[in-house]
Amino acid sequence: MRAILLVLFGVLLIGCKKKSSPKSPEIAVLVFPNKNSECTTGRDINPSTSEVEFQWMASNHTESYELRVTNLNTNITQIVSTAAISAKLPIAKGEPFSWFVRSLNTLVTETAISETWRFYNAGFQTTYAPFPAEVIFPKNGASVFKDINNEVSLEWEGADVENDIEGYELYLSPTTPPEILIASPSSNENSAKVSVTSDTTYYWKIITKDSEGNSSDSGIFTFKVI
């Protein structure tokens, strides 16, 4: 009798144990193409296109990955879903691209997004324009407060394959496209304070210039001063 009770008690214990919840996928670490680099390993498809293999490290609790590659000149994004830790894509030669990987698991709704890296796919040119500046603050569409001096600090990040950025041009206005040159920061400056008015929406962009005379346009971003 005692043995039967022990067995029943064990069964009850097992039945009462909660199943462990599935874990959310973790962020994948990017491997190749390298950040802010020139990719020279593409396989030629035709004079204007080569096939590049994108690689990343496996992430925990992940069933599949979604690779997103965007041409920074055209803003066209290619998407590939795979269970592997690499994928090949045909992309234009001589163009700048950004890419990131999303980790997915069908047991949970959460996903994990990797860093975003940028690179140039090798072409026939011997020099490359800087990558379009990345906005750090304010984020596009954000609402912000001005400081005691009625100013807002704009922040961005520039990068260039050849590390020869000479400086920036900051354009800002309450109308779009922004055509008022507010500041011309040097290459080691990645922020600028600008005078603003409350309850006003502003549009801004950054032009990045290098020593070879090349330039890139960040595109237009907006923020509202509360």
Sequence and secondary structure as in RCSB ss.txt:
>XXXX:A:sequence
MRAILLVLFGVLLIGCKKKSSPKSPEIAVLVFPNKNSECTTGRDINPSTSEVEFQWMASNHTESYELRVTNLNTN
ITQIVSTAAISAKLPIAKGEPFSWFVRSLNTLVTETAISETWRFYNAGFQTTYAPFPAEVIFPKNGASVFKDINN
EVSLEWEGADVENDIEGYELYLSPTTPPEILIASPSSNENSAKVSVTSDTTYYWKIITKDSEGNSSDSGIFTFKV
I
>XXXX:A:secstr
 HHHHHHHHHHHHHHHS            EEES TTEEE   EEEETTEEEEEEEE   TT SEEEEEEEETTT 
 EEEEEESSSEEEEEEETT EEEEEEEEE TT S  EE   EEEEE  S SS   EEEEEEES TTEEE   TTS
EEEEEEEEE TT  EEEEEEEEESSSS   EEE  BTT  EEEEE  TTEEEEEEEEEEETTS EEE   EEEEE
 
